Amino acid sequence: MDSANTALAEIQRQIMWNRLIAVVEEQAQVMIRTAFSTTVREAGDLSAGIFDLQGRMLAQAVTGTPGHVNSMMESVSHFMAKFPIETMKAGDHYITNDPWLGTGHLHDLTVVTPAFRGGKIVGLFANTAHVIDIGGLGMGPEARSVYEEGLYIPIVKCFEAGVPNETFFDFIRWGSRLPVELEGDVYSLCACNDAGARRLVEMMDEFALDSLDPLAAFIFEASLRATVAEIGKIGQGTYRNEIYSDGYEAPVRLAAEMTVLADAIEVDFTGTSGLSQRGINVPAAYTRAYSCFGIKVVVAPEIPNNWASLAPFRMKIPDGCILNAPRPYPVSVRHVIGHLLPDLVMGCLHQTVPDRVAAEGSSCLWNPPLRGGGAVSGQGSSNKPVLADFEVITFNSGGTGARPGLDGLDATAFPSGVRTMPVEATENVAPIVIWRKELRPGSGGAGRTRGGVGQIMEIAGKGDLEFAVNATFDRIANAPKGRDGGLAGAAGVVSLTSGPHLRTKGFQIIPDGDRLLLQMPGGGGMGDPLDRDPALVARDVRDGLVSVADAAAQYKVVVSTDGVLDQAGTDKMRTR
């Protein structure tokens, strides 16, 4: 083949690769449009991807979370071990929520579906979605084993040759507080895989592809080569970092030793705290998922996510540590620890490529699972008014860490990437009122670039009636740290509006006449605050993000109460 034809063939393969990414993005959008749970349709807590017949991920949807897609990448091989490729039929859909074969806890359903063209299997589509309720104690850290956390679904067929498995659906209907939503979500997951399969067949017809194998070889070779090249730009050596979570029974230490090689990056988590008796433990696949993500966003952010682009990132996770929970340890809120892992590994990378790494952020989502009705107030109560039975989760975030050249993002989920849920969507499905949802002034850590600010939420039962929160919060005793002289972001606060502080984790009652008050953490700052442009400080004061007093104390900037900069006063203060 001459050079012109070779170049044309490579362009065609790149077009097909991009088309494959578009296929899985449509797959994800179908799920969002058809999902019943607000966690999926409003927050986008999902993943979608296509796999070759060896179970290797070819492409993932842009929409979705790293924890889902990177751990789902390992899931498909487990499905293939239970249902070998040669036994699969058109119209089959396989499902599990096994935390060790899926994406880390029972609230995530993973569905795998074979795609056929001309009667021949050509690929596999997989997706994951977080559902609101799977029975048991509900989403929270209180369980002492995974069996208390909800309905445990092994890898089974939920549809066989297009026919629903009614025994399976009977089990999930009777095992959940939200049977309609749960059943609807399963149908949604299967429908989105079917949509992806149809688009794949159209693509293969258009490009006259009988197999995905040649395209897979091109994707994997190009991705691996590009990732290794980017690793080669990082200084080889060993770097260490530690970070602390508030934990449940006691603070949790997360330790990492990162070794950058010529063609790989290895992370050893020796020194990390041991297992918890409560549901903050992390299955190993979820640890790998967020650790790989934290490395990739620094080292090779422009390379599409697939099996080969993640292969050079290797993890050593000791047995018995909180990042390698075995069955049947409780793992319901594994994200509380798992979302700190990008900050942990980025702290290692900051030692070699500081110009690419952000300061620590709030990291862990502030998603209060809320419950009301008889399960809280007692079904045999007297004439006391109670809320209708409900179970809902609302997704919210604090601020992200400052970046080397830009401020952090306000009230934005990193590393999960899920969207903050609109107040109206939550109030529409549950008898609660969100009285306040606003940015939290002064919460972003001061620095040359400022940390993103958190937010404040005030939540009540309708009519100020009693309800419960299953707290899953962190960054309260351990605020997000700044880098290069930047100050820490504000720590989070969980309390009642009447004053008393609540525990950061666990099931608690918000009594009649009171409200839940959440003050979410802000991101850490980057660089010396005295290097920040005074005009930017004045802008922050005008925007209500920084107070006049903090402008003077932290930045040595003199600003009037209406946000007008006093340059002469600032110059004088900064030269003292």
C-alpha positions as CSV (number, residue, x, y, z in Angstrom):
1,M,0.0,0.0,0.0
2,D,1.5,3.4,-1.0
3,S,1.8,6.3,1.5
4,A,-1.3,8.1,0.2
5,N,-3.5,5.0,0.7
6,T,-1.9,4.4,4.1
7,A,-2.7,7.9,5.2
8,L,-6.3,7.6,3.9
9,A,-6.8,4.3,5.7
10,E,-5.6,5.9,8.9
11,I,-8.0,8.8,8.5
12,Q,-10.9,6.4,7.9
13,R,-10.0,4.5,11.1
14,Q,-9.9,7.7,13.1
15,I,-13.3,8.6,11.7
16,M,-14.7,5.2,12.7
17,W,-13.1,5.7,16.2
18,N,-14.8,9.0,16.6
19,R,-18.1,7.5,15.3
20,L,-17.8,4.8,17.9
21,I,-17.5,7.4,20.7
22,A,-20.6,9.1,19.2
23,V,-22.5,5.7,19.3
24,V,-21.8,5.3,23.1
25,E,-22.7,8.9,23.8
26,E,-26.1,8.3,22.2
27,Q,-26.3,5.2,24.3
28,A,-25.9,7.3,27.4
29,Q,-28.3,10.0,26.3
30,V,-31.0,7.4,25.7
31,M,-30.6,6.2,29.3
32,I,-30.9,9.8,30.6
33,R,-34.0,10.4,28.5
34,T,-35.7,7.2,29.7
35,A,-34.5,6.7,33.3
36,F,-37.0,6.9,36.2
37,S,-34.5,7.7,38.9
38,T,-33.5,11.4,39.4
39,T,-30.0,10.2,40.1
40,V,-29.7,9.3,36.4
41,R,-31.9,11.7,34.5
42,E,-31.0,14.8,36.6
43,A,-27.5,14.1,37.9
44,G,-26.1,11.9,35.2
45,D,-24.8,9.3,37.6
46,L,-24.1,6.6,35.0
47,S,-21.7,5.2,32.4
48,A,-21.9,3.6,29.0
49,G,-19.4,1.9,26.8
50,I,-18.7,-0.6,24.0
51,F,-16.5,-3.7,24.4
52,D,-14.9,-6.1,22.0
53,L,-15.5,-9.9,22.2
54,Q,-12.5,-10.3,24.6
55,G,-14.2,-7.9,27.1
56,R,-11.9,-5.0,26.4
57,M,-13.4,-1.5,26.5
58,L,-13.2,0.2,23.1
59,A,-14.9,3.5,23.9
60,Q,-16.9,5.1,26.7
61,A,-19.5,7.9,26.6
62,V,-18.3,11.3,27.6
63,T,-21.4,11.5,29.8
64,G,-20.9,9.6,33.1
65,T,-18.6,9.1,36.1
66,P,-15.0,7.8,36.2
67,G,-15.9,5.5,39.1
68,H,-18.6,3.8,37.0
69,V,-16.9,3.6,33.7
70,N,-13.4,2.6,34.9
71,S,-14.7,-0.1,37.2
72,M,-17.3,-1.2,34.6
73,M,-14.3,-1.7,32.4
74,E,-13.4,-4.7,34.6
75,S,-17.0,-5.9,34.9
76,V,-17.6,-7.3,31.4
77,S,-15.1,-10.1,31.8
78,H,-17.1,-11.3,34.8
79,F,-20.3,-11.4,32.7
80,M,-18.5,-13.4,30.0
81,A,-17.2,-15.9,32.5
82,K,-20.8,-16.6,33.6
83,F,-22.4,-16.4,30.1
84,P,-19.7,-17.2,27.5
85,I,-19.9,-15.4,24.1
86,E,-21.0,-18.5,22.2
87,T,-24.1,-18.9,24.5
88,M,-25.4,-15.3,24.0
89,K,-28.5,-14.6,21.9
90,A,-30.0,-11.5,20.3
91,G,-32.3,-9.9,22.8
92,D,-30.4,-11.1,25.9
93,H,-29.6,-8.6,28.7
94,Y,-27.5,-9.6,31.7
95,I,-27.5,-7.7,35.0
96,T,-25.8,-7.5,38.4
97,N,-25.2,-5.1,41.2
98,D,-22.5,-7.3,42.9
99,P,-20.1,-4.7,44.3
100,W,-17.1,-6.9,43.5
101,L,-18.2,-7.8,39.9
102,G,-19.7,-4.4,39.1
103,T,-18.9,-0.9,40.3
104,G,-18.6,-1.0,44.0
105,H,-22.0,-1.0,45.7
106,L,-25.5,-2.4,45.5
107,H,-27.1,0.8,44.3
108,D,-25.3,0.5,40.9
109,L,-26.9,-1.7,38.4
110,T,-24.7,-2.9,35.5
111,V,-26.3,-4.3,32.4
112,V,-24.4,-6.0,29.5
113,T,-26.0,-6.7,26.1
114,P,-24.6,-8.5,23.1
115,A,-24.8,-6.7,19.7
116,F,-25.5,-8.9,16.6
117,R,-25.1,-8.1,12.9
118,G,-26.3,-10.6,10.3
119,G,-26.9,-13.2,13.1
120,K,-23.2,-12.9,14.3
121,I,-22.2,-11.4,17.6
122,V,-19.9,-8.4,16.9
123,G,-19.6,-6.6,20.3
124,L,-20.9,-6.0,23.7
125,F,-22.6,-2.9,25.2
126,A,-22.5,-2.2,28.9
127,N,-23.8,0.5,31.1
128,T,-24.1,1.3,34.8
129,A,-26.6,3.5,36.6
130,H,-27.1,4.5,40.3
131,V,-30.6,3.8,41.4
132,I,-32.3,5.5,44.4
133,D,-33.3,2.4,46.3
134,I,-32.4,-1.2,46.3
135,G,-33.9,-2.1,49.7
136,G,-32.1,-3.0,52.9
137,L,-31.0,-0.2,55.1
138,G,-30.9,2.2,52.2
139,M,-27.9,4.2,51.0
140,G,-25.8,5.0,54.0
141,P,-22.9,3.7,56.1
142,E,-24.8,2.0,58.9
143,A,-24.7,-1.6,57.8
144,R,-22.2,-4.1,59.2
145,S,-22.2,-6.4,56.1
146,V,-23.1,-6.0,52.5
147,Y,-26.1,-8.3,53.1
148,E,-27.8,-5.6,55.2
149,E,-27.3,-2.9,52.5
150,G,-29.9,-4.1,50.0
151,L,-31.0,-6.7,47.5
152,Y,-27.9,-8.5,46.2
153,I,-28.3,-9.5,42.5
154,P,-25.8,-12.0,41.0
155,I,-25.1,-12.0,37.3
156,V,-28.4,-13.2,35.8
157,K,-30.5,-12.7,32.7
158,C,-33.1,-10.0,33.1
159,F,-34.2,-10.5,29.5
160,E,-33.7,-13.7,27.4
161,A,-34.1,-13.4,23.7
162,G,-36.2,-10.3,24.3
163,V,-38.5,-11.8,26.9
164,P,-38.4,-10.3,30.4
165,N,-37.5,-12.7,33.2
166,E,-40.6,-12.2,35.4
167,T,-39.1,-14.0,38.4
168,F,-36.2,-11.5,38.4
169,F,-38.6,-8.6,38.1
170,D,-40.8,-10.0,40.9
171,F,-37.8,-10.1,43.2
172,I,-36.7,-6.5,42.5
173,R,-40.3,-5.1,42.8
174,W,-40.8,-6.6,46.2
175,G,-37.2,-5.8,47.4
176,S,-37.4,-2.1,46.9
177,R,-39.2,0.9,48.5
178,L,-39.5,2.3,45.0
179,P,-40.5,-0.6,42.8
180,V,-41.8,1.4,39.9
181,E,-38.7,3.5,39.6
182,L,-36.4,0.4,40.0
183,E,-38.2,-1.6,37.4
184,G,-38.3,1.3,35.1
185,D,-34.6,1.9,35.4
186,V,-33.8,-1.7,34.4
187,Y,-35.9,-1.3,31.3
188,S,-34.1,2.0,30.6
189,L,-30.7,0.4,30.9
190,C,-31.6,-2.4,28.5
191,A,-33.2,0.1,26.1
192,C,-30.0,2.2,25.9
193,N,-27.9,-0.8,25.2
194,D,-30.3,-1.8,22.4
195,A,-30.0,1.8,21.0
196,G,-26.2,1.5,21.0
197,A,-26.4,-1.9,19.3
198,R,-28.6,-0.5,16.5
199,R,-26.2,2.4,15.9
200,L,-23.3,0.1,15.8
201,V,-24.8,-2.1,13.1
202,E,-25.6,1.0,11.1
203,M,-22.0,2.1,11.4
204,M,-20.6,-1.3,10.4
205,D,-22.9,-1.4,7.4
206,E,-21.8,2.1,6.4
207,F,-18.1,1.2,6.6
208,A,-18.5,-2.4,5.4
209,L,-17.1,-3.8,8.5
210,D,-17.6,-7.5,9.2
211,S,-15.7,-7.3,12.5
212,L,-14.6,-4.7,15.0
213,D,-11.3,-6.5,15.5
214,P,-9.2,-4.4,13.0
215,L,-10.7,-1.1,14.5
216,A,-10.0,-2.4,18.0
217,A,-6.4,-3.1,17.2
218,F,-6.0,0.4,15.8
219,I,-7.6,2.0,18.8
220,F,-5.6,0.0,21.3
221,E,-2.3,0.5,19.6
222,A,-2.8,4.2,19.1
223,S,-4.0,4.7,22.7
224,L,-1.2,2.8,24.3
225,R,1.5,4.4,22.2
226,A,0.1,7.9,23.0
227,T,-0.3,7.2,26.7
228,V,3.3,5.8,27.0
229,A,4.6,8.9,25.2
230,E,2.9,11.2,27.7
231,I,4.2,9.2,30.6
232,G,7.7,9.7,29.1
233,K,7.3,13.5,29.7
234,I,6.9,12.9,33.5
235,G,10.0,12.9,35.6
236,Q,10.9,9.3,36.5
237,G,11.1,8.6,40.2
238,T,9.1,7.8,43.3
239,Y,6.7,10.2,45.0
240,R,4.7,9.9,48.2
241,N,1.6,11.5,49.5
242,E,-1.1,11.0,52.2
243,I,-4.5,12.4,52.8
244,Y,-7.1,11.9,55.6
245,S,-10.8,11.2,55.5
246,D,-13.0,11.9,58.5
247,G,-13.9,8.1,58.5
248,Y,-16.7,6.6,60.6
249,E,-15.3,5.1,63.8
250,A,-11.9,7.0,63.4
251,P,-10.0,9.1,60.8
252,V,-8.8,7.2,57.8
253,R,-5.3,7.6,56.4
254,L,-4.9,7.1,52.7
255,A,-1.2,6.6,51.7
256,A,0.3,6.3,48.2
257,E,3.8,5.7,46.9
258,M,3.8,6.4,43.1
259,T,6.7,5.2,40.9
260,V,6.9,6.7,37.5
261,L,8.7,4.4,35.0
262,A,9.6,5.0,31.4
263,D,6.4,3.3,30.2
264,A,4.1,2.9,33.2
265,I,3.0,4.5,36.5
266,E,2.7,2.2,39.5
267,V,0.9,3.2,42.8
268,D,1.4,1.3,46.1
269,F,-1.2,2.0,48.8
270,T,0.8,0.4,51.6
271,G,0.3,2.4,54.8
272,T,-3.4,3.0,54.2
273,S,-5.8,2.4,57.1
274,G,-7.4,-0.9,57.7
275,L,-11.0,-2.0,57.0
276,S,-14.0,-0.2,58.7
277,Q,-16.9,-2.0,60.4
278,R,-19.2,0.3,58.5
279,G,-20.1,0.9,54.9
280,I,-17.2,3.3,53.9
281,N,-15.0,0.4,52.6
282,V,-13.9,0.4,49.0
283,P,-13.8,-2.6,46.6
284,A,-10.5,-2.8,44.7
285,A,-12.0,-2.2,41.3
286,Y,-13.4,1.2,42.5
287,T,-10.0,2.1,44.0
288,R,-8.4,1.4,40.6
289,A,-11.1,3.3,38.8
290,Y,-10.6,6.6,40.6
291,S,-6.8,6.3,41.0
292,C,-6.4,5.8,37.3
293,F,-8.7,8.7,36.7
294,G,-6.6,11.0,39.0
295,I,-3.4,10.0,37.1
296,K,-5.0,10.3,33.6
297,V,-6.4,13.8,34.0
298,V,-2.9,15.0,34.8
299,V,-0.7,12.8,32.5
300,A,-2.9,12.1,29.4
301,P,-6.2,14.0,29.6
302,E,-6.6,14.3,25.8
303,I,-6.4,10.5,25.0
304,P,-9.8,8.8,24.9
305,N,-10.6,6.5,27.7
306,N,-10.4,2.8,26.8
307,W,-8.7,-0.5,27.9
308,A,-5.3,0.4,26.4
309,S,-5.1,4.0,27.6
310,L,-5.6,2.8,31.2
311,A,-3.4,-0.3,30.9
312,P,-0.1,1.5,31.9
313,F,-1.5,2.6,35.3
314,R,-1.0,-0.2,37.8
315,M,-2.1,-0.5,41.4
316,K,-0.8,-2.5,44.4
317,I,-3.6,-2.5,47.0
318,P,-2.7,-4.5,50.1
319,D,-5.1,-7.0,51.6
320,G,-6.8,-5.8,54.7
321,C,-6.8,-2.1,53.9
322,I,-9.9,0.0,53.4
323,L,-9.2,0.3,49.7
324,N,-9.4,-3.5,49.1
325,A,-12.6,-4.6,50.9
326,P,-13.4,-8.3,50.5
327,R,-16.9,-9.8,50.6
328,P,-19.0,-9.4,52.7
329,Y,-17.7,-6.1,54.1
330,P,-20.2,-3.2,53.9
331,V,-19.4,-0.8,51.0
332,S,-22.6,1.2,50.4
333,V,-20.9,4.7,50.5
334,R,-17.5,3.6,49.1
335,H,-17.5,6.9,47.2
336,V,-16.8,8.9,50.4
337,I,-13.3,7.4,50.5
338,G,-13.0,6.7,46.7
339,H,-13.5,10.3,45.7
340,L,-10.4,11.3,47.7
341,L,-8.2,9.1,45.6
342,P,-7.6,11.6,42.7
343,D,-6.5,14.2,45.3
344,L,-4.2,11.6,46.8
345,V,-2.4,10.6,43.5
346,M,-2.4,14.1,42.2
347,G,-0.5,15.1,45.4
348,C,2.2,12.7,44.2
349,L,2.2,14.1,40.7
350,H,2.4,17.6,42.0
351,Q,5.9,16.8,43.1
352,T,7.1,16.3,39.5
353,V,4.6,18.3,37.3
354,P,3.3,21.1,39.6
355,D,2.0,23.2,36.7
356,R,-0.5,20.5,35.8
357,V,-2.1,19.7,39.2
358,A,-4.9,21.4,41.0
359,A,-5.2,22.0,44.8
360,E,-7.4,19.6,46.8
361,G,-11.1,20.1,46.5
362,S,-14.2,19.1,48.4
363,S,-14.0,15.8,46.4
364,C,-16.7,13.8,48.1
365,L,-20.2,14.4,47.0
366,W,-22.6,15.8,49.5
367,N,-25.6,13.7,48.6
368,P,-28.0,13.5,51.5
369,P,-30.2,10.4,51.2
370,L,-33.5,11.6,52.7
371,R,-36.4,9.5,54.0
372,G,-39.8,10.2,55.6
373,G,-43.0,8.7,56.6
374,G,-43.8,5.6,58.7
375,A,-40.2,4.2,58.5
376,V,-39.1,7.3,60.4
377,S,-42.0,8.4,62.5
378,G,-43.3,5.0,63.3
379,Q,-46.3,3.3,61.6
380,G,-48.1,3.0,64.8
381,S,-47.9,6.6,66.0
382,S,-50.8,8.3,67.6
383,N,-52.5,11.2,65.8
384,K,-49.2,13.0,65.1
385,P,-49.0,14.2,61.5
386,V,-46.3,12.5,59.5
387,L,-45.0,12.9,55.9
388,A,-46.0,10.5,53.2
389,D,-43.5,7.7,52.8
390,F,-40.6,8.7,50.6
391,E,-37.0,7.9,49.7
392,V,-34.9,10.4,47.7
393,I,-31.3,11.4,47.1
394,T,-30.3,14.9,46.0
395,F,-26.8,15.4,44.5
396,N,-24.8,18.4,45.5
397,S,-21.1,19.5,45.7
398,G,-18.7,21.8,47.3
399,G,-15.9,23.7,45.5
400,T,-13.0,22.2,43.5
401,G,-9.4,23.1,44.2
402,A,-7.7,26.1,42.5
403,R,-5.8,25.4,39.3
404,P,-2.4,26.7,38.5
405,G,-3.8,29.3,36.1
406,L,-7.4,29.5,37.1
407,D,-9.7,29.6,40.1
408,G,-11.4,26.5,41.3
409,L,-15.0,25.8,40.2
410,D,-17.8,26.7,42.5
411,A,-20.2,24.0,43.7
412,T,-19.0,21.6,41.1
413,A,-18.5,17.8,41.4
414,F,-14.9,16.7,41.0
415,P,-13.8,13.9,40.5
416,S,-17.3,12.3,39.9
417,G,-18.5,14.8,37.3
418,V,-22.1,14.4,38.1
419,R,-24.5,17.3,37.8
420,T,-26.0,19.2,40.7
421,M,-29.7,18.3,40.9
422,P,-32.2,21.2,40.5
423,V,-34.2,22.0,43.6
424,E,-37.4,21.7,41.6
425,A,-36.6,18.1,40.5
426,T,-36.1,17.0,44.1
427,E,-39.2,18.7,45.5
428,N,-41.3,17.3,42.7
429,V,-40.7,13.7,43.8
430,A,-40.6,14.0,47.6
431,P,-42.5,16.0,50.3
432,I,-39.5,18.2,51.2
433,V,-38.7,21.9,50.8
434,I,-35.2,23.2,50.1
435,W,-35.4,26.6,51.7
436,R,-31.9,27.7,50.8
437,K,-29.4,26.7,48.1
438,E,-26.8,29.3,47.6
439,L,-23.0,29.7,47.3
440,R,-21.1,29.7,50.6
441,P,-19.1,33.0,50.9
442,G,-15.6,32.8,52.1
443,S,-15.3,29.0,51.7
444,G,-12.7,29.0,48.8
445,G,-9.1,28.8,50.0
446,A,-7.1,32.0,49.4
447,G,-4.3,31.9,46.9
448,R,-2.8,33.3,43.7
449,T,-5.8,31.4,42.3
450,R,-8.7,30.9,44.6
451,G,-10.4,27.7,45.5
452,G,-13.9,27.2,44.3
453,V,-16.6,28.0,46.9
454,G,-19.0,25.5,48.4
455,Q,-22.7,25.9,48.9
456,I,-25.2,26.2,51.7
457,M,-28.5,24.2,51.7
458,E,-31.3,24.3,54.2
459,I,-33.7,21.3,53.9
460,A,-37.0,20.6,55.7
461,G,-39.9,18.2,55.5
462,K,-43.0,19.7,54.0
463,G,-44.8,21.6,56.8
464,D,-41.5,21.3,58.8
465,L,-42.5,17.7,59.7
466,E,-40.0,15.1,60.9
467,F,-37.8,13.3,58.4
468,A,-34.4,11.5,58.4
469,V,-31.0,11.9,56.7
470,N,-28.6,9.1,56.2
471,A,-25.5,11.3,56.4
472,T,-22.6,10.4,54.0
473,F,-20.4,13.5,54.3
474,D,-16.7,14.2,54.6
475,R,-14.1,17.0,54.6
476,I,-15.4,18.2,57.9
477,A,-12.5,17.4,60.2
478,N,-10.1,17.4,57.3
479,A,-10.5,20.5,55.1
480,P,-9.2,20.5,51.5
481,K,-5.5,21.6,51.5
482,G,-4.0,24.3,49.3
483,R,-0.8,23.9,47.3
484,D,2.3,26.0,46.8
485,G,1.4,28.4,49.7
486,G,-2.3,28.5,49.0
487,L,-4.6,28.3,52.0
488,A,-7.0,25.4,52.8
489,G,-10.7,25.6,51.8
490,A,-13.3,25.9,54.5
491,A,-14.3,22.6,56.2
492,G,-17.9,21.4,55.8
493,V,-20.5,21.7,58.6
494,V,-23.6,19.5,59.2
495,S,-26.1,20.8,61.7
496,L,-29.7,21.6,62.5
497,T,-30.8,25.2,61.9
498,S,-31.6,25.2,65.7
499,G,-27.9,24.9,66.3
500,P,-26.8,21.4,67.3
501,H,-24.2,19.7,65.0
502,L,-25.0,16.3,63.6
503,R,-22.7,13.3,63.0
504,T,-21.0,13.4,59.6
505,K,-22.1,9.9,58.8
506,G,-25.1,7.8,59.7
507,F,-28.9,7.7,60.1
508,Q,-30.3,10.7,62.1
509,I,-33.7,12.3,62.6
510,I,-34.5,15.9,61.8
511,P,-37.3,16.6,64.3
512,D,-40.6,18.4,63.8
513,G,-40.0,22.2,63.4
514,D,-36.3,21.9,62.6
515,R,-34.3,21.8,59.4
516,L,-31.1,20.2,58.1
517,L,-28.3,22.8,57.4
518,L,-25.5,21.7,55.1
519,Q,-22.4,24.0,54.6
520,M,-20.3,22.3,52.0
521,P,-16.5,22.6,51.9
522,G,-14.6,24.9,49.6
523,G,-11.5,24.0,47.5
524,G,-8.0,24.8,48.5
525,G,-6.1,27.8,47.1
526,M,-3.0,27.7,44.8
527,G,0.0,29.9,45.4
528,D,0.7,32.8,47.7
529,P,-2.4,34.9,48.3
530,L,-0.3,38.0,48.1
531,D,0.4,37.2,44.4
532,R,-3.3,37.4,43.5
533,D,-4.3,40.3,41.3
534,P,-6.1,42.9,43.6
535,A,-8.7,43.5,40.9
536,L,-9.7,39.8,41.1
537,V,-10.0,40.1,44.9
538,A,-12.2,43.2,44.5
539,R,-14.3,41.3,41.9
540,D,-14.8,38.4,44.4
541,V,-15.9,40.9,47.1
542,R,-18.5,42.4,44.6
543,D,-19.7,38.9,43.8
544,G,-20.1,38.1,47.5
545,L,-17.6,35.3,47.4
546,V,-15.0,37.0,49.7
547,S,-15.7,39.4,52.5
548,V,-14.1,42.8,53.0
549,A,-12.4,41.5,56.1
550,D,-11.0,38.4,54.4
551,A,-9.8,40.5,51.5
552,A,-7.7,42.5,54.0
553,A,-6.6,39.6,56.2
554,Q,-5.8,37.0,53.6
555,Y,-4.9,39.0,50.5
556,K,-3.8,42.4,52.0
557,V,-6.2,44.1,49.6
558,V,-8.3,47.1,50.7
559,V,-11.8,47.0,49.2
560,S,-14.8,49.1,50.1
561,T,-18.0,47.4,51.2
562,D,-19.4,47.9,47.6
563,G,-16.3,46.2,46.1
564,V,-14.3,49.2,44.9
565,L,-10.6,48.6,45.1
566,D,-8.4,51.0,47.0
567,Q,-5.1,50.5,45.1
568,A,-3.1,52.9,47.2
569,G,-4.3,51.3,50.4
570,T,-3.5,47.9,49.0
571,D,0.0,48.8,47.9
572,K,0.7,50.3,51.3
573,M,-0.6,47.2,53.1
574,R,1.3,44.8,50.9
575,T,4.6,46.6,51.4
576,R,4.5,46.3,55.2
